[in-house]
Amino acid sequence: MTTATQFDAESLKAILIENLGVDDDAIDGAWGSRPAELGIDSIGILELQAVVKEQYGVELPETTNEQSLSGIVELVSTSLKERESA
């Protein structure tokens, strides 16, 4: 399995739009919001976790729904950087 090595706000935005059906306009300016504030329910969180695991090889924690969008970006980005330096 080939995984991507970089993750940023645009990466998360693409997943939210393409896989979860979140409106593009709702994401802009909402980086401090939690997923639920964008209408992402528990099933959506599971989908987000699965896509990030598949595309980036990073497991998001069970508490992902409590993270802000920017926190999710930071978590994945940091995990990828740590994996690269290991």
C-alpha positions in Angstrom: 0.0 0.0 0.0 1.4 3.4 -1.0 0.6 6.2 1.4 0.9 9.9 0.9 3.7 11.7 2.9 2.2 15.2 3.3 -1.0 16.3 4.9 -2.3 19.8 5.1 -5.5 21.8 5.3 -6.2 21.2 1.7 -5.8 17.5 2.2 -8.4 17.4 4.9 -10.7 19.7 3.0 -10.6 17.4 0.0 -11.5 14.4 2.2 -14.3 16.3 3.8 -15.8 17.4 0.5 -15.2 14.2 -1.5 -15.8 11.5 1.1 -18.2 13.2 3.6 -20.1 15.6 1.4 -19.3 18.7 3.4 -19.9 21.9 1.6 -16.8 23.7 0.5 -18.0 27.0 1.8 -18.7 25.5 5.2 -15.1 24.5 5.6 -13.6 27.9 4.8 -13.1 29.8 8.0 -14.1 26.8 10.2 -10.6 25.4 11.0 -11.2 26.1 14.7 -14.4 24.1 14.6 -15.0 20.5 15.6 -16.3 18.1 12.9 -19.8 18.0 14.5 -20.1 21.8 14.0 -19.9 21.0 10.2 -22.6 18.4 10.5 -20.2 15.4 10.6 -21.8 12.7 12.7 -20.2 9.6 14.3 -20.4 7.6 11.0 -18.7 10.5 9.2 -15.9 10.4 11.8 -15.5 6.7 11.2 -15.3 7.4 7.4 -12.7 10.2 8.0 -10.6 7.8 10.1 -10.8 5.1 7.5 -9.8 7.4 4.6 -6.9 9.0 6.6 -5.7 5.5 7.5 -6.0 4.3 3.9 -4.4 7.3 2.2 -1.9 8.4 4.8 -1.3 5.3 7.0 -2.2 7.3 10.1 -4.7 6.2 12.7 -6.8 9.0 14.1 -7.8 8.6 17.7 -11.2 7.8 19.0 -11.4 11.4 20.2 -11.2 12.8 16.7 -14.7 14.2 17.0 -13.4 16.4 19.9 -10.5 17.8 17.8 -10.7 21.0 15.8 -10.2 20.7 12.1 -6.8 22.4 12.5 -6.0 20.0 15.3 -6.7 17.0 13.0 -4.4 18.5 10.3 -1.7 19.0 13.0 -2.1 15.5 14.3 -1.8 13.8 10.9 1.0 16.1 9.7 3.0 15.5 12.9 2.5 11.7 12.6 3.8 11.7 9.0 6.8 13.8 10.0 7.7 11.5 12.9 7.3 8.5 10.6 9.7 10.1 8.0 12.3 10.8 10.6 12.2 7.4 12.2 
